[in-house]
Amino acid sequence: MIAIVTPFNEVENISLIEKIVDEQQWITKTKQGALYEFYIPFLFNQPGHKLTLIARDNAILLNLRNIGSTKGRMPYLFGIDTLKERKIIGLIGSSENEIYSK
């Protein structure tokens, strides 16, 4: 689990998560209070990753897992996992800057 520090309280972080989800059109699996789980499409709009975000005061906790398939995970997907994770961290950071500057 990765903690992304934000200047916001839990309610503001929830709003930040919902804003990003609307923009990215992730498939919502679970939404319970400050806990969110999403499927992130990979190829042909099929889920490739499961993303868990938990809003807290001054932080958003992030966990990204490759779903794989019945045939297992292909070795070339390891780099894609890292890129997806960095993209999500960047989305949170850039959205945070947009909100914070207003």
ZIDA-V903854 format. One record per residue. N is the residue number from 0. SS is DSSP state (H for helix, E for strand, - for the rest). D_CENTER is the distance of its C-alpha to the mean C-alpha in Angstrom with 2 decimals. Layout:
N,SS,D_CENTER
N,SS,D_CENTER
//
This chain:
0,-,11.48
1,E,10.75
2,E,11.72
3,E,10.92
4,E,14.11
5,-,14.47
6,-,17.84
7,-,16.91
8,-,17.82
9,H,15.81
10,H,16.73
11,H,15.81
12,H,12.32
13,H,11.99
14,H,13.38
15,H,11.03
16,H,7.93
17,H,10.37
18,H,11.48
19,H,8.41
20,H,8.10
21,H,11.84
22,H,11.91
23,H,9.70
24,-,11.27
25,-,8.80
26,E,11.01
27,E,10.82
28,E,12.23
29,E,12.67
30,E,12.89
31,E,15.21
32,-,15.80
33,-,13.05
34,E,11.27
35,E,8.72
36,E,8.22
37,E,7.42
38,E,9.18
39,E,8.41
40,E,11.99
41,-,13.86
42,-,17.59
43,-,19.57
44,-,16.61
45,-,16.48
46,E,13.35
47,E,12.82
48,E,9.74
49,E,8.56
50,E,5.13
51,E,6.32
52,E,5.83
53,E,9.43
54,E,11.09
55,E,14.29
56,-,17.03
57,-,16.39
58,E,13.04
59,E,9.45
60,E,9.09
61,E,6.34
62,E,7.55
63,E,7.20
64,E,10.45
65,E,12.58
66,-,14.28
67,-,17.42
68,-,20.40
69,-,23.79
70,-,25.12
71,-,22.65
72,-,20.25
73,-,21.88
74,-,22.32
75,-,21.15
76,H,17.54
77,H,17.22
78,H,16.89
79,H,14.38
80,H,12.03
81,H,12.58
82,H,12.25
83,H,8.86
84,H,7.70
85,H,9.88
86,H,8.81
87,H,5.26
88,H,7.56
89,H,10.05
90,H,8.50
91,H,8.20
92,H,11.63
93,H,13.22
94,H,12.44
95,H,13.71
96,H,16.75
97,H,17.49
98,H,17.63
99,H,19.45
100,-,22.02
101,-,23.09
//
